[in-house]
Amino acid sequence: MAAQYAIKGTTAKGITSSVEQAVAEGALGPGDALPPVRRLADDLGVSAGTVATAYKELRQRGIVVTRGRGGTVVAQAPAVGARRPPRVPHGVCDLAGGHPDPALMPVLLPPERVAPVLGSHRASPRRTRLEELSREWFARDGVPDSRVTFAHGALDCMARLLSTELKPGDAVAVEDPGFHHLLDLVPALGLRMLPVAVDDEGIRPDALTGALRAGARAVVCSPRGQNPMGGCFSEARRDALLDALGGFPDILVIEDDHNAEVAGAPSHSLASGGLERWAQVRTVSKHLSVDLRWAALACDATTLARHEGRMLLTSGWVSHLLQETVEGTMRDPAARTLIGRAEQAYTERREALIAELTRHGIAARGASGMNVWVPVRDESAVVNGLRSHGWWVAAGSRFRIATPTAVRVTTATLEVRDAARFAADFAAVLDDSEATYGG
C-alpha cells in the first residue's frame, strides 16, 4: 500500500503532515513501509536530513516504528485516527478478546442519588472510604500502602507514569510476549522498547539484566496473570529479579497487577522488596466490570508526586460517581462471593484446556490468569483454520516483539465441558497446516 501513496512535502513538517494524513485516512496502514530516507529525499528534491528529521518526529509521536534492516513502517496501532479491534466473525465462539465472563461479574451498585457539587473535587480527589479500601487491598498482599492514589484505568496510569518519568527516545523494558495495548502505548509516547523474555514465572532475570544494561530507564511487568503467557512470580523468581534490579536503583519498576482478584495465583510482588522507585497498578475491570475505568496505584513518594502533579493539570480527579460505584460494589457481600467463584472457574477452565491440548501433544502455557499461549508455526493458518471450526482466537503477532509465533486463547468463557472439543479441533487444524507446509 505504501507504494501507492505519494508522500509530499518540501520541509520536515510538510513530510510529517503528509504521512500523518495518510495514516489517519487509511492510505497507509499498520506495517506499511515508508521509503528509505535517501530515496524519498531524491523523490521530493530535499536533503536526506530533512526526511530523517520528519521520520524522527513520526517515531516520537508513535505513528511509525523503525525495525532495523526492515526500515521504517507504520506502527501497529498508530497514535492517530480511530482504529478499532476487528469485529468477531458472526457465528463463532470468541476466545480472542481477553475479556472476563460477564456471567461471573457482579451487578454494579451506583449511588442512588447524586447531590450537586459546588466547585470541583480537586481539593479532595479521592473518597476517603475508597482510599481505605485500596490500602487494605494492597496491604493484603504485602504491597506498601502508605501512598495510594487513583487513575482512569491501568493504561491511563502507566501512560502518565512513563510520560512524567521519561523523555522521548528513552528505553522501557517490556515483557515479550506482552500486553498488546502496552506495546502500542510505549512507542506512541515516543519511547523505545527493550523486549524482556518471559516464562511461566514471569520475566526472566537474565533477560531483565540485559535490558537494564542496554539502558532501560523503566521496567513494566506483571507479577501474575501475565498477558498473554500467564506467568506468575514465585518467591525465588521475585528475589532473583530484585537482585538484578539492585544495581540500578534509579530505574522505575511498574507492576501491572491488573487481575489481582481472579489470577488464580498468590502475590509475590517486587514492590515488597524495598525498591527505591516503584509502582503497582491494580484495576477492577477483570472482576467487577469492564466498564469501570478505575485503577488504584501504590508507589514511592517521588512517583506519587509526579503522577498527582500531572493528573492535577489534566483531568484533575477520577469521577466521584465512579469512585462511589467502585466502593459500593467492592463492599457488597454478594459481589465478593461471586468474585471467589470467578477465580475458581477461571482456574478450572484454563487448566482444563491445557490438559486437553497436552493430551494431543500440543504444548501450551498458562500458569495463571485468563489466557493460554500456544506456540504454532503459522499463526494465520491456525487462526483461519479454527475459525472454520467455529472458534475465534488471537494471532500472537500483536503480542510479540522477538518471541516465536503463537496464538493466544482466552479461556475465561470456555467452559470445561468444551475444552476437549476445542483441543481436538486445534489438533486437526495443526495437522492440516503441517500437511500444507509439507507440500
C-alpha positions as CSV (number, residue, x, y, z in Angstrom):
1,M,0.0,0.0,0.0
2,A,2.9,2.4,0.8
3,A,4.0,2.3,-2.9
4,Q,0.5,3.6,-4.0
5,Y,0.7,6.7,-1.8
6,A,2.9,9.6,-2.8
7,I,4.3,11.3,0.2
8,K,4.5,15.1,-0.3
9,G,6.3,18.0,1.3
10,T,9.4,20.1,1.0
11,T,10.0,20.6,4.7
12,A,10.2,18.1,7.6
13,K,6.9,19.5,8.9
14,G,5.3,19.0,5.5
15,I,6.5,15.4,5.1
16,T,5.4,14.6,8.6
17,S,1.9,16.0,7.9
18,S,1.6,14.1,4.7
19,V,2.4,10.8,6.3
20,E,0.2,11.5,9.3
21,Q,-2.8,12.4,7.0
22,A,-2.2,9.2,5.0
23,V,-2.3,7.1,8.2
24,A,-5.3,8.8,9.6
25,E,-7.2,8.3,6.3
26,G,-6.1,4.7,5.8
27,A,-4.0,5.2,2.8
28,L,-1.1,3.9,4.8
29,G,-1.9,1.0,7.1
30,P,-0.2,-0.8,10.0
31,G,3.0,-2.4,8.8
32,D,3.2,-0.5,5.6
33,A,6.8,0.5,4.8
34,L,7.9,4.1,4.2
35,P,10.5,4.7,1.5
36,P,14.2,4.7,2.6
37,V,15.4,8.2,3.6
38,R,17.6,8.8,0.7
39,R,15.1,7.5,-1.9
40,L,12.3,9.8,-0.5
41,A,14.8,12.7,-0.4
42,D,15.6,12.2,-4.0
43,D,11.9,11.9,-5.0
44,L,11.0,15.1,-3.1
45,G,14.1,17.1,-4.0
46,V,15.1,17.7,-0.4
47,S,18.1,16.8,1.7
48,A,18.3,13.4,3.4
49,G,18.5,15.3,6.7
50,T,15.1,16.8,6.1
51,V,13.5,13.4,5.6
52,A,15.4,11.9,8.6
53,T,14.0,14.8,10.8
54,A,10.5,14.0,9.6
55,Y,10.8,10.3,10.3
56,K,12.2,11.1,13.8
57,E,9.2,13.2,14.5
58,L,6.9,10.5,13.3
59,R,8.6,8.0,15.6
60,Q,8.4,10.2,18.6
61,R,4.7,10.7,18.0
62,G,4.1,6.9,17.8
63,I,3.0,6.9,14.2
64,V,5.9,4.9,12.8
65,V,8.5,2.5,14.2
66,T,11.9,1.6,12.9
67,R,12.8,-2.1,12.5
68,G,16.5,-2.0,11.8
69,R,17.1,-3.5,8.3
70,G,13.3,-3.8,8.0
71,G,13.2,0.0,7.6
72,T,10.6,2.4,8.9
73,V,7.0,1.2,8.9
74,V,3.6,2.4,10.2
75,A,3.0,1.3,13.8
76,Q,0.5,-1.5,14.5
77,A,-1.6,1.0,16.4
78,P,-0.5,4.4,15.2
79,A,-1.3,7.3,17.6
80,V,-3.6,8.9,15.0
81,G,-7.1,8.1,13.7
82,A,-9.8,6.0,15.3
83,R,-8.6,2.4,14.9
84,R,-10.8,-0.3,16.5
85,P,-10.3,-4.0,17.1
86,P,-11.5,-6.3,14.3
87,R,-15.1,-7.5,14.5
88,V,-15.6,-11.0,15.7
89,P,-17.0,-13.1,12.8
90,H,-20.7,-14.0,13.1
91,G,-21.4,-17.4,14.4
92,V,-18.1,-18.2,16.0
93,C,-17.1,-18.5,19.7
94,D,-15.0,-15.5,20.7
95,L,-11.8,-16.7,22.5
96,A,-9.7,-13.8,21.3
97,G,-10.6,-10.8,23.3
98,G,-9.0,-11.4,26.7
99,H,-12.3,-10.4,28.4
100,P,-13.8,-11.9,31.6
101,D,-17.0,-13.9,31.6
102,P,-20.0,-11.5,32.1
103,A,-21.8,-14.3,34.0
104,L,-19.1,-14.1,36.7
105,M,-19.2,-10.4,37.2
106,P,-21.5,-8.7,39.8
107,V,-24.3,-6.2,39.1
108,L,-22.9,-2.7,39.8
109,L,-24.1,-0.6,42.7
110,P,-24.0,3.0,41.6
111,P,-25.2,5.7,44.0
112,E,-29.0,6.2,44.1
113,R,-28.9,10.0,44.5
114,V,-26.2,12.5,43.5
115,A,-26.1,15.8,45.2
116,P,-24.8,18.8,43.2
117,V,-21.2,19.8,43.8
118,L,-20.1,23.3,44.5
119,G,-16.8,23.9,42.6
120,S,-14.7,20.9,41.9
121,H,-13.1,17.9,43.7
122,R,-9.5,19.0,43.1
123,A,-9.0,19.7,46.8
124,S,-10.2,16.2,47.7
125,P,-9.8,14.0,44.7
126,R,-10.1,10.7,46.5
127,R,-13.1,9.4,48.5
128,T,-11.8,8.5,51.9
129,R,-13.6,5.2,52.2
130,L,-12.4,4.0,48.8
131,E,-8.8,5.1,49.6
132,E,-9.0,3.0,52.8
133,L,-10.3,0.0,50.8
134,S,-7.5,0.4,48.4
135,R,-4.9,0.5,51.1
136,E,-6.3,-2.7,52.5
137,W,-6.3,-4.3,49.1
138,F,-2.6,-3.6,48.6
139,A,-1.6,-4.4,52.2
140,R,-3.3,-7.8,52.0
141,D,-0.6,-8.9,49.5
142,G,2.4,-7.2,51.2
143,V,2.5,-4.2,48.9
144,P,3.4,-1.0,50.9
145,D,0.2,1.1,51.2
146,S,1.4,4.4,52.7
147,R,1.0,6.2,49.4
148,V,-2.1,5.4,47.3
149,T,-3.9,7.3,44.6
150,F,-6.4,6.7,41.7
151,A,-6.4,6.8,37.9
152,H,-8.7,6.2,35.0
153,G,-7.6,2.5,34.4
154,A,-4.3,0.8,34.1
155,L,-3.1,2.1,30.7
156,D,-4.0,5.7,31.7
157,C,-2.0,5.3,34.8
158,M,1.0,3.7,33.1
159,A,1.0,6.3,30.4
160,R,1.1,9.1,33.0
161,L,3.9,7.4,34.9
162,L,6.0,6.8,31.8
163,S,5.5,10.3,30.3
164,T,6.4,12.1,33.6
165,E,9.4,9.8,34.2
166,L,11.0,9.6,30.8
167,K,11.6,11.7,27.8
168,P,11.2,10.8,24.1
169,G,13.9,8.3,23.0
170,D,14.3,6.7,26.4
171,A,14.0,3.0,26.6
172,V,11.4,0.9,28.5
173,A,11.9,-2.8,29.3
174,V,8.7,-4.6,28.4
175,E,7.6,-8.3,28.5
176,D,7.9,-10.3,25.3
177,P,5.3,-11.5,24.6
178,G,3.4,-8.9,26.4
179,F,0.2,-6.9,26.7
180,H,-0.5,-5.6,23.1
181,H,-2.0,-2.3,24.2
182,L,1.1,-1.6,26.2
183,L,3.3,-2.5,23.3
184,D,1.3,0.1,21.3
185,L,1.4,2.7,24.0
186,V,5.1,2.8,24.6
187,P,6.1,3.9,21.0
188,A,3.1,6.2,20.9
189,L,4.8,8.0,23.8
190,G,8.0,8.3,21.8
191,L,9.8,5.7,23.8
192,R,11.9,2.7,22.8
193,M,11.0,-0.8,23.8
194,L,13.6,-3.3,25.0
195,P,12.0,-6.8,25.0
196,V,12.4,-9.0,28.0
197,A,11.7,-12.7,27.6
198,V,9.1,-14.3,29.9
199,D,8.4,-17.9,31.0
200,D,5.9,-19.5,33.5
201,E,7.4,-17.4,36.3
202,G,7.2,-14.1,34.5
203,I,10.1,-12.0,33.3
204,R,13.4,-13.8,33.2
205,P,16.2,-12.4,35.4
206,D,18.9,-12.8,32.7
207,A,16.7,-11.0,30.1
208,L,15.9,-8.2,32.6
209,T,19.6,-7.8,33.3
210,G,20.3,-7.5,29.6
211,A,17.7,-4.8,29.2
212,L,19.0,-2.8,32.2
213,R,22.5,-2.9,30.8
214,A,21.2,-1.8,27.5
215,G,19.9,1.4,29.1
216,A,16.3,0.8,30.2
217,R,15.0,3.7,32.3
218,A,11.8,1.9,33.4
219,V,10.5,-1.7,33.6
220,V,6.9,-2.7,33.1
221,C,6.0,-6.2,34.2
222,S,3.1,-8.4,35.6
223,P,3.6,-10.2,38.9
224,R,0.8,-12.7,38.0
225,G,-1.7,-13.4,35.2
226,Q,0.8,-12.2,32.7
227,N,-0.8,-11.4,29.4
228,P,-0.6,-13.4,27.1
229,M,1.5,-16.2,28.6
230,G,0.1,-16.4,32.1
231,G,3.3,-16.3,34.0
232,C,3.3,-15.5,37.8
233,F,6.2,-14.7,40.1
234,S,7.4,-17.3,42.5
235,E,9.2,-16.2,45.6
236,A,12.5,-17.4,44.1
237,R,11.8,-15.5,40.9
238,R,10.9,-12.3,42.7
239,D,14.1,-12.5,44.7
240,A,16.2,-13.1,41.6
241,L,14.6,-10.1,39.9
242,L,15.2,-7.9,42.9
243,D,18.9,-9.0,42.8
244,A,19.0,-7.9,39.1
245,L,17.5,-4.6,39.9
246,G,19.8,-4.0,42.9
247,G,22.5,-2.4,40.8
248,F,20.0,0.0,39.1
249,P,18.3,2.0,42.0
250,D,17.1,4.8,39.7
251,I,15.0,2.5,37.5
252,L,11.2,2.9,37.8
253,V,9.6,-0.5,38.2
254,I,5.9,-0.6,37.3
255,E,3.9,-3.7,38.2
256,D,0.7,-4.3,36.3
257,D,-1.4,-6.5,38.7
258,H,-4.5,-6.0,36.5
259,N,-6.3,-9.2,37.6
260,A,-5.2,-9.4,41.2
261,E,-8.6,-10.8,42.3
262,V,-9.0,-13.6,39.7
263,A,-5.5,-14.5,38.6
264,G,-5.5,-17.8,40.5
265,A,-2.1,-17.3,41.9
266,P,-0.6,-15.7,45.0
267,S,1.1,-12.3,45.0
268,H,4.9,-12.2,45.1
269,S,5.4,-8.5,44.3
270,L,8.6,-6.7,43.6
271,A,7.1,-3.8,45.4
272,S,7.6,-5.6,48.7
273,G,11.3,-5.8,48.1
274,G,12.5,-2.4,49.2
275,L,12.9,-0.8,45.7
276,E,13.6,3.0,45.7
277,R,11.4,3.7,42.6
278,W,8.3,1.5,42.2
279,A,4.6,1.5,41.4
280,Q,1.9,-1.1,41.4
281,V,-1.3,-0.6,39.4
282,R,-4.5,-2.6,40.1
283,T,-7.8,-2.4,38.3
284,V,-11.3,-3.7,38.8
285,S,-12.1,-4.3,35.1
286,K,-11.4,-8.0,35.2
287,H,-13.6,-8.8,38.3
288,L,-16.1,-6.1,38.8
289,S,-16.9,-4.6,35.3
290,V,-15.1,-3.9,32.1
291,D,-16.8,-0.5,32.1
292,L,-15.3,0.6,35.4
293,R,-12.4,2.6,34.1
294,W,-10.7,2.9,37.5
295,A,-7.3,1.9,38.9
296,A,-5.6,2.1,42.2
297,L,-1.9,3.0,42.4
298,A,0.5,2.4,45.2
299,C,4.0,3.8,44.7
300,D,7.0,5.6,46.2
301,A,6.9,9.3,47.2
302,T,8.6,10.7,44.0
303,T,6.4,8.7,41.7
304,L,3.2,9.8,43.6
305,A,4.2,13.4,43.3
306,R,4.8,13.2,39.6
307,H,1.6,11.3,38.9
308,E,-0.5,13.7,41.1
309,G,1.1,16.8,39.5
310,R,0.2,15.6,36.0
311,M,-3.3,14.5,37.0
312,L,-4.0,17.9,38.6
313,L,-3.1,19.6,35.3
314,T,-5.3,17.3,33.2
315,S,-8.4,15.6,34.4
316,G,-7.9,16.7,38.0
317,W,-9.5,13.7,39.6
318,V,-11.4,10.5,38.9
319,S,-15.1,11.0,39.0
320,H,-16.6,10.6,42.4
321,L,-19.6,8.9,40.9
322,L,-17.3,6.3,39.6
323,Q,-15.5,6.0,42.9
324,E,-18.8,5.6,44.7
325,T,-19.8,2.8,42.3
326,V,-16.5,1.0,42.8
327,E,-16.6,1.4,46.6
328,G,-20.2,0.1,46.8
329,T,-19.6,-2.9,44.6
330,M,-16.3,-3.8,46.4
331,R,-18.1,-3.8,49.8
332,D,-21.1,-5.8,48.5
333,P,-21.0,-9.4,50.1
334,A,-22.7,-10.9,47.1
335,A,-20.1,-9.4,44.8
336,R,-17.3,-10.8,47.0
337,T,-18.8,-14.3,46.8
338,L,-19.2,-14.1,43.0
339,I,-15.5,-12.9,42.6
340,G,-14.4,-16.0,44.6
341,R,-16.4,-18.2,42.2
342,A,-14.9,-16.4,39.2
343,E,-11.4,-17.0,40.3
344,Q,-12.1,-20.7,40.8
345,A,-13.9,-21.0,37.4
346,Y,-11.1,-19.2,35.5
347,T,-8.5,-21.5,37.0
348,E,-10.5,-24.7,36.2
349,R,-11.2,-23.5,32.6
350,R,-7.6,-22.6,31.9
351,E,-6.2,-25.8,33.4
352,A,-8.8,-27.9,31.5
353,L,-7.7,-26.5,28.2
354,I,-4.0,-27.0,28.9
355,A,-4.7,-30.6,29.9
356,E,-6.7,-31.3,26.8
357,L,-4.1,-29.7,24.5
358,T,-1.4,-31.7,26.2
359,R,-3.4,-34.9,25.5
360,H,-3.0,-34.1,21.8
361,G,0.7,-33.4,22.2
362,I,0.3,-29.7,21.9
363,A,2.4,-27.5,24.2
364,A,0.6,-24.7,25.9
365,R,1.5,-22.1,28.6
366,G,-0.8,-20.6,31.2
367,A,0.2,-20.7,34.8
368,S,-2.3,-18.1,35.9
369,G,-4.8,-15.6,34.5
370,M,-7.4,-15.9,31.7
371,N,-5.3,-16.8,28.7
372,V,-3.4,-19.7,27.2
373,W,-0.4,-19.2,24.9
374,V,0.1,-21.9,22.3
375,P,3.2,-21.9,20.1
376,V,2.5,-22.6,16.4
377,R,4.4,-22.4,13.2
378,D,1.8,-20.4,11.2
379,E,-0.4,-18.0,13.1
380,S,-2.7,-17.2,10.2
381,A,-3.2,-20.8,9.2
382,V,-4.2,-21.7,12.8
383,V,-6.5,-18.6,13.3
384,N,-8.3,-19.2,10.0
385,G,-8.4,-23.0,10.5
386,L,-10.0,-22.6,13.9
387,R,-12.5,-20.1,12.5
388,S,-13.7,-22.7,10.1
389,H,-14.4,-24.9,13.2
390,G,-16.3,-22.1,14.9
391,W,-13.6,-20.7,17.2
392,W,-12.1,-17.2,17.1
393,V,-8.6,-16.9,18.7
394,A,-6.0,-14.1,18.6
395,A,-2.8,-14.3,16.4
396,G,0.2,-13.8,18.5
397,S,1.8,-11.2,16.3
398,R,0.1,-8.4,18.3
399,F,1.8,-9.6,21.5
400,R,5.3,-10.4,20.2
401,I,8.5,-8.5,19.6
402,A,11.1,-11.1,19.2
403,T,9.2,-14.1,20.6
404,P,8.4,-17.0,18.1
405,T,5.0,-17.3,16.6
406,A,2.0,-18.4,18.7
407,V,-1.7,-17.8,19.2
408,R,-3.5,-16.6,22.3
409,V,-6.6,-18.4,23.5
410,T,-8.8,-16.6,26.1
411,T,-10.2,-19.3,28.4
412,A,-12.4,-17.1,30.6
413,T,-15.6,-18.1,28.7
414,L,-14.5,-21.6,27.5
415,E,-16.5,-24.0,29.7
416,V,-14.6,-27.0,31.0
417,R,-17.0,-29.3,29.0
418,D,-16.0,-27.6,25.7
419,A,-12.2,-27.8,26.3
420,A,-11.9,-31.3,24.7
421,R,-13.8,-30.3,21.5
422,F,-11.7,-27.2,21.1
423,A,-8.4,-29.1,21.6
424,A,-9.5,-31.7,19.1
425,D,-10.3,-29.0,16.6
426,F,-6.9,-27.4,17.3
427,A,-5.1,-30.6,16.7
428,A,-6.9,-31.1,13.4
429,V,-6.0,-27.6,12.3
430,L,-2.4,-28.2,13.1
431,D,-2.4,-31.5,11.1
432,D,-3.9,-29.6,8.1
433,S,-1.3,-26.8,8.4
434,E,1.6,-29.3,8.7
435,A,0.4,-31.1,5.6
436,T,0.3,-27.7,3.8
437,Y,3.9,-27.0,4.8
438,G,4.9,-30.4,3.7
439,G,3.6,-29.7,0.2
